[in-house]
């Protein structure tokens, strides 16, 4: 078992700043190469505090503010215009940064791209859903209308 400090939120494992124990292969082959975690050391405890402070600065101040934004996000679909071919197939995929920019352009507030989860890659036009974690206790499911850009 490997003891790690998470630097990003990993679904099903923990949030940034958490100290977790995972199997060696999961740490070596997934978490460490992608930069989701650092190996735990005694000096790493200082890093844990700075990671938690940075995470707290990015989060909403209260659960009520997060719930208000979640209600706004779920109220109407977010339109996302991307380059696509004749058949509706996209040139590339929709990235979480594109979704965060579309939410901000729609006037629904700002969201951190690291808090957006896509269930699958979006490779064609249509209607999709994405989950945005606004707070530890609050998440919102947003509807994305992916259309071809003109």
Secondary structure in CASP SS format (residue, H / E / C, confidence):
PFRMAT SS
TARGET T0000
AUTHOR 0000-0000-0000
METHOD secondary structure of the structure
MODEL  1
X C 1.00
X E 1.00
X E 1.00
X E 1.00
X E 1.00
X E 1.00
X C 1.00
X C 1.00
X C 1.00
X E 1.00
X C 1.00
X C 1.00
X C 1.00
X E 1.00
X C 1.00
X C 1.00
X C 1.00
X C 1.00
X E 1.00
X E 1.00
X E 1.00
X E 1.00
X C 1.00
X H 1.00
X H 1.00
X H 1.00
X H 1.00
X H 1.00
X H 1.00
X H 1.00
X H 1.00
X C 1.00
X C 1.00
X C 1.00
X C 1.00
X C 1.00
X E 1.00
X E 1.00
X E 1.00
X C 1.00
X C 1.00
X C 1.00
X C 1.00
X H 1.00
X H 1.00
X H 1.00
X H 1.00
X H 1.00
X H 1.00
X H 1.00
X H 1.00
X H 1.00
X H 1.00
X H 1.00
X H 1.00
X H 1.00
X H 1.00
X H 1.00
X C 1.00
X C 1.00
X C 1.00
X C 1.00
X H 1.00
X H 1.00
X H 1.00
X H 1.00
X H 1.00
X H 1.00
X H 1.00
X H 1.00
X H 1.00
X H 1.00
X H 1.00
X H 1.00
X H 1.00
X C 1.00
X C 1.00
X E 1.00
X E 1.00
X E 1.00
X E 1.00
X E 1.00
X C 1.00
X E 1.00
X C 1.00
X C 1.00
X C 1.00
X C 1.00
X E 1.00
X E 1.00
X C 1.00
X C 1.00
X C 1.00
X C 1.00
X C 1.00
X H 1.00
X H 1.00
X H 1.00
X H 1.00
X H 1.00
X H 1.00
X H 1.00
X H 1.00
X H 1.00
X H 1.00
X C 1.00
X C 1.00
X C 1.00
X C 1.00
X C 1.00
X C 1.00
X C 1.00
X H 1.00
X H 1.00
X H 1.00
X E 1.00
X E 1.00
X E 1.00
X C 1.00
X C 1.00
X C 1.00
X C 1.00
X C 1.00
X E 1.00
X C 1.00
X E 1.00
X E 1.00
X E 1.00
X E 1.00
X E 1.00
X E 1.00
X E 1.00
X E 1.00
X C 1.00
X C 1.00
X C 1.00
X C 1.00
X C 1.00
X E 1.00
X E 1.00
X E 1.00
X E 1.00
X E 1.00
X E 1.00
X E 1.00
X E 1.00
X E 1.00
X E 1.00
X C 1.00
X C 1.00
END
